[in-house]
Amino acid sequence: MFSLKDKVALVTGASQGIGRTTSLALAEAGAKIAVAARSADKLGALVLEISSAGGESLAVPMDVANADQVKAGFQQILSKFGRLDILVNNAAITRDTLALRMKLDDWDAVLRTNLTGAHLCIQQALGAMLKQRSGRIINITSVVAETGNAGQANYVASKAGLIGLTRAIAVEVASRSITVNAVAPGFIETPMTDPLPQELKDKMKSLIPLGRFGKDRDVASAIIFLASDEAAYITGQVLDVNGGMHMG
Ligand SMILES: NC(=O)c1ccc[n+]([C@@H]2O[C@H](COP(=O)([O-])OP(=O)(O)OC[C@H]3O[C@@H](n4cnc5c(N)ncnc54)[C@H](OP(=O)(O)O)[C@@H]3O)[C@@H](O)[C@H]2O)c1
Protein backbone atom coordinates (compact mmCIF):
# COMPACT_ATOMS: atom_id res chain seq x y z
CA MET A 1 0.00 0.00 0.00
CA PHE A 2 1.10 3.63 -0.54
CA SER A 3 2.82 5.47 2.30
CA LEU A 4 1.17 8.52 3.86
CA LYS A 5 3.71 8.84 6.66
CA ASP A 6 3.57 12.23 8.43
CA LYS A 7 0.56 13.41 6.38
CA VAL A 8 -2.45 14.83 8.21
CA ALA A 9 -5.88 13.79 6.93
CA LEU A 10 -9.49 14.64 7.68
CA VAL A 11 -12.28 12.24 6.80
CA THR A 12 -15.89 13.41 7.13
CA GLY A 13 -18.60 10.83 7.72
CA ALA A 14 -16.02 8.74 9.57
CA SER A 15 -18.35 7.21 12.16
CA GLN A 16 -19.32 4.19 10.02
CA GLY A 17 -19.17 2.54 6.60
CA ILE A 18 -16.72 3.75 3.96
CA GLY A 19 -15.55 6.74 6.05
CA ARG A 20 -14.69 4.56 9.04
CA THR A 21 -12.78 2.01 6.96
CA THR A 22 -11.00 4.78 5.06
CA SER A 23 -9.91 6.39 8.34
CA LEU A 24 -8.45 3.08 9.55
CA ALA A 25 -6.71 2.56 6.19
CA LEU A 26 -5.24 6.10 6.20
CA ALA A 27 -3.94 5.55 9.73
CA GLU A 28 -2.48 2.19 8.65
CA ALA A 29 -0.72 4.00 5.79
CA GLY A 30 0.92 6.31 8.35
CA ALA A 31 -1.30 9.39 8.33
CA LYS A 32 -2.39 11.29 11.43
CA ILE A 33 -6.10 11.49 11.14
CA ALA A 34 -8.99 13.69 12.19
CA VAL A 35 -12.29 11.83 12.09
CA ALA A 36 -15.49 13.86 11.77
CA ALA A 37 -19.20 13.03 11.97
CA ARG A 38 -22.17 13.91 14.20
CA SER A 39 -21.99 10.79 16.43
CA ALA A 40 -19.35 11.63 19.05
CA ASP A 41 -19.61 8.16 20.66
CA LYS A 42 -18.77 6.31 17.46
CA LEU A 43 -15.88 8.68 16.76
CA GLY A 44 -14.55 8.05 20.27
CA ALA A 45 -14.55 4.30 19.64
CA LEU A 46 -12.76 4.79 16.31
CA VAL A 47 -10.05 6.96 17.90
CA LEU A 48 -9.44 4.21 20.48
CA GLU A 49 -9.19 1.60 17.72
CA ILE A 50 -6.67 3.74 15.79
CA SER A 51 -4.55 4.41 18.88
CA SER A 52 -4.56 0.76 19.92
CA ALA A 53 -3.12 -0.03 16.47
CA GLY A 54 -0.35 2.56 17.08
CA GLY A 55 -1.88 5.46 15.11
CA GLU A 56 -2.64 9.05 16.06
CA SER A 57 -6.09 10.55 15.63
CA LEU A 58 -8.53 13.20 16.79
CA ALA A 59 -12.30 12.99 17.06
CA VAL A 60 -14.02 16.07 15.62
CA PRO A 61 -17.76 15.86 16.24
CA MET A 62 -19.39 18.20 13.73
CA ASP A 63 -22.28 18.57 11.34
CA VAL A 64 -20.80 19.35 7.91
CA ALA A 65 -23.97 21.22 6.99
CA ASN A 66 -23.33 23.76 9.76
CA ALA A 67 -20.76 26.41 8.75
CA ASP A 68 -19.93 27.41 12.35
CA GLN A 69 -19.33 23.80 13.40
CA VAL A 70 -17.13 23.18 10.35
CA LYS A 71 -15.05 26.28 11.12
CA ALA A 72 -14.66 25.24 14.77
CA GLY A 73 -13.76 21.68 13.71
CA PHE A 74 -10.97 22.90 11.43
CA GLN A 75 -9.61 25.16 14.19
CA GLN A 76 -9.43 22.10 16.44
CA ILE A 77 -7.61 20.07 13.75
CA LEU A 78 -5.11 22.80 12.89
CA SER A 79 -4.34 23.56 16.51
CA LYS A 80 -3.60 19.86 17.18
CA PHE A 81 -1.74 18.92 13.99
CA GLY A 82 -0.63 22.31 12.58
CA ARG A 83 -1.41 21.38 8.98
CA LEU A 84 -3.82 19.49 6.71
CA ASP A 85 -2.66 17.44 3.74
CA ILE A 86 -5.68 15.32 2.82
CA LEU A 87 -9.40 16.10 2.95
CA VAL A 88 -11.88 13.31 2.20
CA ASN A 89 -15.41 14.67 1.78
CA ASN A 90 -17.36 11.49 2.46
CA ALA A 91 -20.29 12.53 4.72
CA ALA A 92 -23.65 12.02 3.05
CA ILE A 93 -27.29 11.23 3.65
CA THR A 94 -30.15 9.96 1.51
CA ARG A 95 -33.83 10.96 1.67
CA ASP A 96 -35.22 8.87 -1.19
CA THR A 97 -38.60 9.36 -2.82
CA LEU A 98 -39.95 10.07 -6.29
CA ALA A 99 -39.37 13.67 -7.43
CA LEU A 100 -43.09 14.41 -7.65
CA ARG A 101 -43.52 13.66 -3.94
CA MET A 102 -40.20 15.03 -2.71
CA LYS A 103 -40.60 17.54 0.10
CA LEU A 104 -38.47 20.67 -0.10
CA ASP A 105 -37.00 19.81 3.31
CA ASP A 106 -35.73 16.49 1.95
CA TRP A 107 -34.26 18.19 -1.12
CA ASP A 108 -32.57 20.86 1.02
CA ALA A 109 -31.22 18.46 3.67
CA VAL A 110 -29.52 16.22 1.10
CA LEU A 111 -28.03 19.09 -0.93
CA ARG A 112 -26.94 20.88 2.24
CA THR A 113 -25.13 17.84 3.71
CA ASN A 114 -23.74 16.21 0.59
CA LEU A 115 -22.79 19.23 -1.53
CA THR A 116 -22.73 22.38 0.63
CA GLY A 117 -21.01 20.36 3.39
CA ALA A 118 -18.18 19.50 0.98
CA HIS A 119 -17.92 23.13 -0.14
CA LEU A 120 -17.66 24.33 3.49
CA CYS A 121 -14.92 21.81 4.27
CA ILE A 122 -13.01 22.64 1.07
CA GLN A 123 -13.10 26.36 1.92
CA GLN A 124 -11.61 25.68 5.35
CA ALA A 125 -9.07 23.16 4.06
CA LEU A 126 -7.83 25.50 1.34
CA GLY A 127 -6.77 28.04 3.97
CA ALA A 128 -4.13 25.55 5.13
CA MET A 129 -3.36 23.86 1.80
CA LEU A 130 -2.77 27.08 -0.15
CA LYS A 131 -0.21 28.19 2.44
CA GLN A 132 1.46 24.76 2.32
CA ARG A 133 1.37 24.78 -1.50
CA SER A 134 0.26 21.15 -1.45
CA GLY A 135 -2.80 19.10 -0.70
CA ARG A 136 -5.20 16.39 -1.75
CA ILE A 137 -8.97 16.81 -1.83
CA ILE A 138 -11.04 13.72 -2.53
CA ASN A 139 -14.80 13.99 -2.88
CA ILE A 140 -16.92 10.86 -2.64
CA THR A 141 -19.56 10.93 -5.32
CA SER A 142 -21.53 7.94 -6.64
CA VAL A 143 -22.13 5.85 -9.75
CA VAL A 144 -25.68 7.29 -9.77
CA ALA A 145 -24.23 10.73 -10.59
CA GLU A 146 -23.24 9.17 -13.91
CA THR A 147 -26.22 6.88 -14.55
CA GLY A 148 -29.15 8.61 -12.79
CA ASN A 149 -31.46 6.69 -10.42
CA ALA A 150 -35.22 6.83 -9.92
CA GLY A 151 -36.28 8.00 -6.47
CA GLN A 152 -33.02 9.79 -5.73
CA ALA A 153 -33.28 13.17 -7.50
CA ASN A 154 -31.87 15.03 -4.49
CA TYR A 155 -29.03 12.54 -3.87
CA VAL A 156 -28.13 12.24 -7.58
CA ALA A 157 -28.14 16.04 -8.00
CA SER A 158 -25.86 16.39 -4.96
CA LYS A 159 -23.45 13.75 -6.23
CA ALA A 160 -23.40 15.16 -9.79
CA GLY A 161 -22.82 18.58 -8.20
CA LEU A 162 -19.81 17.15 -6.38
CA ILE A 163 -18.27 16.16 -9.71
CA GLY A 164 -18.69 19.75 -10.96
CA LEU A 165 -17.30 21.08 -7.68
CA THR A 166 -14.31 18.73 -8.00
CA ARG A 167 -13.45 20.05 -11.46
CA ALA A 168 -14.01 23.72 -10.60
CA ILE A 169 -11.76 23.59 -7.53
CA ALA A 170 -9.19 21.43 -9.37
CA VAL A 171 -8.71 24.26 -11.87
CA GLU A 172 -8.69 26.95 -9.15
CA VAL A 173 -5.93 25.41 -7.05
CA ALA A 174 -3.80 23.46 -9.55
CA SER A 175 -1.08 26.13 -9.58
CA ARG A 176 -0.47 25.42 -5.86
CA SER A 177 0.08 21.66 -6.39
CA ILE A 178 -3.25 20.82 -4.78
CA THR A 179 -5.11 18.05 -6.55
CA VAL A 180 -8.87 17.57 -6.39
CA ASN A 181 -10.48 14.32 -7.49
CA ALA A 182 -13.67 12.34 -6.97
CA VAL A 183 -14.21 8.66 -6.22
CA ALA A 184 -17.47 7.20 -7.50
CA PRO A 185 -18.40 3.99 -5.67
CA GLY A 186 -20.92 1.61 -7.19
CA PHE A 187 -22.90 -0.63 -4.84
CA ILE A 188 -20.89 -1.00 -1.62
CA GLU A 189 -21.98 -3.10 1.39
CA THR A 190 -22.38 -0.51 4.18
CA PRO A 191 -25.07 0.65 6.65
CA MET A 192 -26.33 2.93 3.83
CA THR A 193 -27.16 -0.01 1.55
CA ASP A 194 -27.99 -2.68 4.20
CA PRO A 195 -31.69 -1.67 4.50
CA LEU A 196 -32.41 -2.01 0.75
CA PRO A 197 -34.87 -4.83 -0.16
CA GLN A 198 -33.23 -8.17 -1.06
CA GLU A 199 -35.03 -8.20 -4.42
CA LEU A 200 -33.39 -4.89 -5.37
CA LYS A 201 -29.98 -6.11 -4.13
CA ASP A 202 -30.28 -9.26 -6.32
CA LYS A 203 -31.19 -7.13 -9.34
CA MET A 204 -28.25 -4.77 -8.70
CA LYS A 205 -25.81 -7.66 -8.31
CA SER A 206 -26.85 -9.08 -11.68
CA LEU A 207 -25.71 -5.78 -13.27
CA ILE A 208 -22.18 -5.99 -11.85
CA PRO A 209 -19.71 -7.73 -14.21
CA LEU A 210 -17.36 -8.62 -11.32
CA GLY A 211 -20.33 -10.47 -9.78
CA ARG A 212 -20.15 -9.09 -6.24
CA PHE A 213 -20.96 -5.97 -4.26
CA GLY A 214 -18.04 -3.73 -3.32
CA LYS A 215 -16.49 -3.70 0.14
CA ASP A 216 -15.74 -0.42 1.89
CA ARG A 217 -12.06 -1.42 1.70
CA ASP A 218 -12.30 -1.34 -2.13
CA VAL A 219 -13.25 2.35 -1.93
CA ALA A 220 -10.67 3.10 0.79
CA SER A 221 -7.89 1.72 -1.45
CA ALA A 222 -8.83 4.12 -4.27
CA ILE A 223 -8.85 7.03 -1.81
CA ILE A 224 -5.41 6.08 -0.46
CA PHE A 225 -4.02 5.99 -3.99
CA LEU A 226 -5.41 9.45 -4.85
CA ALA A 227 -4.07 10.78 -1.53
CA SER A 228 -0.57 9.47 -2.21
CA ASP A 229 2.43 11.19 -3.77
CA GLU A 230 2.17 8.69 -6.63
CA ALA A 231 -1.10 10.36 -7.77
CA ALA A 232 0.46 13.85 -8.00
CA TYR A 233 -0.33 14.26 -11.72
CA ILE A 234 -4.00 13.26 -11.45
CA THR A 235 -6.50 16.07 -10.91
CA GLY A 236 -10.12 16.84 -11.80
CA GLN A 237 -10.85 13.14 -12.37
CA VAL A 238 -13.58 10.74 -11.30
CA LEU A 239 -12.27 7.31 -10.31
CA ASP A 240 -15.03 4.69 -10.64
CA VAL A 241 -14.97 1.87 -8.08
CA ASN A 242 -17.98 -0.11 -9.20
CA GLY A 243 -17.05 -3.63 -10.31
CA GLY A 244 -17.69 -2.59 -13.91
CA MET A 245 -21.38 -1.79 -13.36
CA HIS A 246 -20.89 1.48 -15.25
CA MET A 247 -17.99 2.09 -17.59
CA GLY A 248 -17.81 5.81 -18.28
N1 LIG B 1 -22.65 2.48 0.14
C1 LIG B 1 -22.72 2.64 -1.15
O1 LIG B 1 -23.12 1.72 -1.92
C2 LIG B 1 -22.33 3.94 -1.79
C3 LIG B 1 -22.41 4.03 -3.18
C4 LIG B 1 -22.02 5.21 -3.79
C5 LIG B 1 -21.58 6.27 -3.03
N2 LIG B 1 -21.53 6.15 -1.68
C6 LIG B 1 -21.06 7.31 -0.94
O2 LIG B 1 -20.00 6.92 -0.08
C7 LIG B 1 -20.02 7.72 1.10
C8 LIG B 1 -20.10 6.84 2.35
O3 LIG B 1 -21.23 6.01 2.21
P1 LIG B 1 -21.60 4.92 3.30
O4 LIG B 1 -22.35 3.86 2.59
O5 LIG B 1 -20.41 4.57 4.11
O6 LIG B 1 -22.66 5.76 4.17
P2 LIG B 1 -23.15 5.61 5.68
O7 LIG B 1 -22.80 4.27 6.21
O8 LIG B 1 -24.57 6.04 5.69
O9 LIG B 1 -22.26 6.70 6.44
C9 LIG B 1 -22.45 8.05 6.21
C10 LIG B 1 -21.56 8.83 7.14
O10 LIG B 1 -21.82 10.23 6.96
C11 LIG B 1 -21.97 10.81 8.24
N3 LIG B 1 -22.83 11.99 8.13
C12 LIG B 1 -24.09 12.06 7.64
N4 LIG B 1 -24.55 13.31 7.73
C13 LIG B 1 -23.55 14.05 8.29
C14 LIG B 1 -23.43 15.41 8.64
N5 LIG B 1 -24.42 16.29 8.43
N6 LIG B 1 -22.27 15.84 9.19
C15 LIG B 1 -21.26 14.97 9.42
N7 LIG B 1 -21.32 13.68 9.10
C16 LIG B 1 -22.46 13.22 8.55
C17 LIG B 1 -22.57 9.71 9.11
O11 LIG B 1 -22.25 9.90 10.47
P3 LIG B 1 -23.21 10.56 11.58
O12 LIG B 1 -24.59 10.02 11.33
O13 LIG B 1 -22.56 10.14 12.84
O14 LIG B 1 -23.10 12.04 11.35
C18 LIG B 1 -21.79 8.50 8.60
O15 LIG B 1 -20.54 8.41 9.25
C19 LIG B 1 -21.20 8.66 0.95
O16 LIG B 1 -20.76 9.88 0.39
C20 LIG B 1 -22.10 7.94 -0.03
O17 LIG B 1 -22.95 8.83 -0.72
C21 LIG B 1 -21.90 5.02 -1.04
The ligand as an SDF file (V2000), in Angstrom:
LIG
                    3D

 48 52  0  0  0  0  0  0  0  0999 V2000
  -22.6520    2.4770    0.1420 N   0  0  0  0  0  0  0  0  0  0  0  0
  -22.7250    2.6370   -1.1510 C   0  0  0  0  0  0  0  0  0  0  0  0
  -23.1210    1.7220   -1.9170 O   0  0  0  0  0  0  0  0  0  0  0  0
  -22.3300    3.9360   -1.7900 C   0  0  0  0  0  0  0  0  0  0  0  0
  -22.4060    4.0310   -3.1790 C   0  0  0  0  0  0  0  0  0  0  0  0
  -22.0230    5.2070   -3.7900 C   0  0  0  0  0  0  0  0  0  0  0  0
  -21.5760    6.2690   -3.0310 C   0  0  0  0  0  0  0  0  0  0  0  0
  -21.5290    6.1520   -1.6810 N   0  0  0  0  0  0  0  0  0  0  0  0
  -21.0590    7.3110   -0.9360 C   0  0  0  0  0  0  0  0  0  0  0  0
  -20.0040    6.9170   -0.0780 O   0  0  0  0  0  0  0  0  0  0  0  0
  -20.0240    7.7220    1.0980 C   0  0  0  0  0  0  0  0  0  0  0  0
  -20.1040    6.8440    2.3450 C   0  0  0  0  0  0  0  0  0  0  0  0
  -21.2330    6.0110    2.2140 O   0  0  0  0  0  0  0  0  0  0  0  0
  -21.5950    4.9180    3.3030 P   0  0  0  0  0  0  0  0  0  0  0  0
  -22.3500    3.8640    2.5950 O   0  0  0  0  0  0  0  0  0  0  0  0
  -20.4150    4.5730    4.1150 O   0  0  0  0  0  0  0  0  0  0  0  0
  -22.6580    5.7630    4.1690 O   0  0  0  0  0  0  0  0  0  0  0  0
  -23.1520    5.6110    5.6830 P   0  0  0  0  0  0  0  0  0  0  0  0
  -22.7990    4.2700    6.2090 O   0  0  0  0  0  0  0  0  0  0  0  0
  -24.5740    6.0410    5.6940 O   0  0  0  0  0  0  0  0  0  0  0  0
  -22.2580    6.7030    6.4380 O   0  0  0  0  0  0  0  0  0  0  0  0
  -22.4500    8.0530    6.2100 C   0  0  0  0  0  0  0  0  0  0  0  0
  -21.5550    8.8280    7.1370 C   0  0  0  0  0  0  0  0  0  0  0  0
  -21.8190   10.2270    6.9640 O   0  0  0  0  0  0  0  0  0  0  0  0
  -21.9720   10.8100    8.2420 C   0  0  0  0  0  0  0  0  0  0  0  0
  -22.8300   11.9880    8.1350 N   0  0  0  0  0  0  0  0  0  0  0  0
  -24.0860   12.0640    7.6430 C   0  0  0  0  0  0  0  0  0  0  0  0
  -24.5470   13.3070    7.7340 N   0  0  0  0  0  0  0  0  0  0  0  0
  -23.5540   14.0500    8.2860 C   0  0  0  0  0  0  0  0  0  0  0  0
  -23.4280   15.4120    8.6430 C   0  0  0  0  0  0  0  0  0  0  0  0
  -24.4210   16.2880    8.4340 N   0  0  0  0  0  0  0  0  0  0  0  0
  -22.2710   15.8380    9.1950 N   0  0  0  0  0  0  0  0  0  0  0  0
  -21.2560   14.9730    9.4170 C   0  0  0  0  0  0  0  0  0  0  0  0
  -21.3170   13.6760    9.1010 N   0  0  0  0  0  0  0  0  0  0  0  0
  -22.4550   13.2160    8.5510 C   0  0  0  0  0  0  0  0  0  0  0  0
  -22.5680    9.7130    9.1130 C   0  0  0  0  0  0  0  0  0  0  0  0
  -22.2470    9.9010   10.4700 O   0  0  0  0  0  0  0  0  0  0  0  0
  -23.2090   10.5620   11.5770 P   0  0  0  0  0  0  0  0  0  0  0  0
  -24.5890   10.0230   11.3280 O   0  0  0  0  0  0  0  0  0  0  0  0
  -22.5600   10.1350   12.8360 O   0  0  0  0  0  0  0  0  0  0  0  0
  -23.1040   12.0390   11.3490 O   0  0  0  0  0  0  0  0  0  0  0  0
  -21.7860    8.4980    8.5990 C   0  0  0  0  0  0  0  0  0  0  0  0
  -20.5400    8.4130    9.2530 O   0  0  0  0  0  0  0  0  0  0  0  0
  -21.1990    8.6640    0.9460 C   0  0  0  0  0  0  0  0  0  0  0  0
  -20.7640    9.8780    0.3890 O   0  0  0  0  0  0  0  0  0  0  0  0
  -22.1000    7.9390   -0.0320 C   0  0  0  0  0  0  0  0  0  0  0  0
  -22.9490    8.8250   -0.7170 O   0  0  0  0  0  0  0  0  0  0  0  0
  -21.8970    5.0180   -1.0350 C   0  0  0  0  0  0  0  0  0  0  0  0
  1  2  1  0
  2  3  2  0
  2  4  1  0
  4  5  1  0
  4 48  2  0
  5  6  2  0
  6  7  1  0
  7  8  2  0
  8  9  1  0
  8 48  1  0
  9 10  1  0
  9 46  1  0
 10 11  1  0
 11 12  1  0
 11 44  1  0
 12 13  1  0
 13 14  1  0
 14 15  2  0
 14 16  1  0
 14 17  1  0
 17 18  1  0
 18 19  2  0
 18 20  1  0
 18 21  1  0
 21 22  1  0
 22 23  1  0
 23 24  1  0
 23 42  1  0
 24 25  1  0
 25 26  1  0
 25 36  1  0
 26 27  1  0
 26 35  1  0
 27 28  2  0
 28 29  1  0
 29 30  1  0
 29 35  2  0
 30 31  1  0
 30 32  2  0
 32 33  1  0
 33 34  2  0
 34 35  1  0
 36 37  1  0
 36 42  1  0
 37 38  1  0
 38 39  2  0
 38 40  1  0
 38 41  1  0
 42 43  1  0
 44 45  1  0
 44 46  1  0
 46 47  1  0
M  CHG  2   8   1  16  -1
M  END
$$$$
